[in-house]
Amino acid sequence: MKVEFYKHNLSGENQPDLKAVFNSVFLTSGPVTAKFETAFSRYLGVKRTVGVTSCTAGLFLCLKSSGIGPGDEVIVPAMTFAATANSVLHTGATPVFADIDPDTGLLDLAGAGRKITPHTRAIIPVHLYGQMVDMEAFRAFADSYKLYLIEDAAHCVEGSRNGIKPGQLGDAACFSFYATKNLTCGEGGAVSTNDEKLADNIKILRLHGLNKDAAGRYEHFKHWDMVELGYKYNMNDIQASILLPQMEKIEKYHVKRREVYEQYISKLKELSLPVRRPETAPQTKHAHHLFVIRVDSGIRDRLIEFFQANGVGIAVNYRAVHLNSYYTKHLGTGPGMCPHAEKMGDEVISLPFYPSLETESIDYVISVLSQFFEKEAR
Ligand SMILES: Cc1ncc(COP(=O)(O)O)c(C=O)c1O
C-alpha cells in the first residue's frame, strides 16, 4: 500500500473560475485578486489583506515596511521553517533565535525575553502546525519592548486562541498558499492586518513601489509614479481564482481534518505506543495543518526509513533552524543555543494528513508504526 504525505483538494471544480480569468483582460493582479483579498479579510475578521507571491515575501515586506534593516535584530523561534529567519536576513537585519516551549513547540516568551537587546526591533512568533501562540501575551510583550509583532501564520488560517484569530492582534499576519498548505494555489501568500497604512504600503511595495497597479492604470489611463523602491511580489488573478472557491469550503475541510486528527489520536491511544505529540494549549481552535509525532531521537531516523520502505510518505517539520550550516557559518549559531528546539527537531515526524485521507490509510500508517516498535523490541 502507498499513502501519500499530502494530497490537495483542487479539481475540475475550480475550472469555471480559472476559465473566467482566462476570458477576462486581467491575468495579473486585478478584480479577482481584490475579491479574494476581501473574502480572506472577512474570514479572519481583519480590515485588510494584500495578496502576495508567498509567505516569505509577505514577511519580508512587513519587515521592510516597518523600516527594519541592517543593524536591527528580529527574534524568531528556532523551531520553524527556514523562511521565517530568511525573511529577516533578506532585509539585512539579523535573526535572533529563541527557544520554544518544550510541550507545545511554540516560541517561548521567557526565552524570547532573554534575547532582547537595544537592537531588537521586531518579533515573529510562528503558529506552528496550526496552533496559535497566545497573542494577548505576545502583544503585551511586544508593546513593553516597543517591537513590531509579525505573525508567521503559514500554518494557520483556520485557527484561533482565546477567540483571537491571526492578524487581529499582531501588526500583521503572513500566510502561505504553498502546494501543501490547507489553502493552496501552488505558490502564493497574503498579509492580513488591521493597520490600513501598513496594508497601503505593502500594496505599493509588492509592485515595484508604483502608486498604481495594472487594474488602477487600465480603465482610465493615469500616469503612475514610482514612489519607493519596491519589489515584484504581487498575487495574480490566476492564483486568486484558484483560492477563492476554497474560501467557501474552508470550514468543511477543517472539519474533515479534525476527523482525521481524531482517528489518529484514538488509534495511537488504543495501542499505547511510545509516541508523544506536541501539546495543545486550552482555548485553542487548532488549524490542523500538520499531524506531528515525537519519538525518541535515537530511533527517529530509523522510523523514517521504515515508513518510507513501507510506502508511507512523511516529512520532518523541522530540524532546529539555527543548526543549518548557513546559519552556523554566517551567524555563529550552534548546538546548545536552543536546547528544546534542538531536541524536538531530533524527535519529530509528520505523518500523512489531509481531508481526503481515508480510514484504511490511517489504519495502515498506524500499523506500520506499530510494526516498527515490534521490530525494535525484538
Ligand atoms: C512556518 C513557515 N513559515 C513560512 C513559510 C514560507 O511559506 P512560503 O513558501 O509561502 O514562502 C513556510 C512554508 O512552508 C512555513 O512552513
The ligand as an ORCA input file, in Angstrom:
! r2SCAN-3c Opt
* xyz 0 1
  C       6.338     28.150      9.245
  C       6.535     28.609      7.830
  N       6.818     29.887      7.588
  C       6.972     30.356      6.332
  C       6.850     29.529      5.251
  C       7.087     30.074      3.884
  O       5.965     29.992      3.076
  P       6.090     30.261      1.509
  O       6.584     29.005      0.888
  O       4.703     30.606      1.088
  O       7.045     31.395      1.341
  C       6.536     28.183      5.440
  C       6.397     27.294      4.281
  O       6.363     26.110      4.322
  C       6.380     27.702      6.768
  O       6.103     26.413      6.996
*
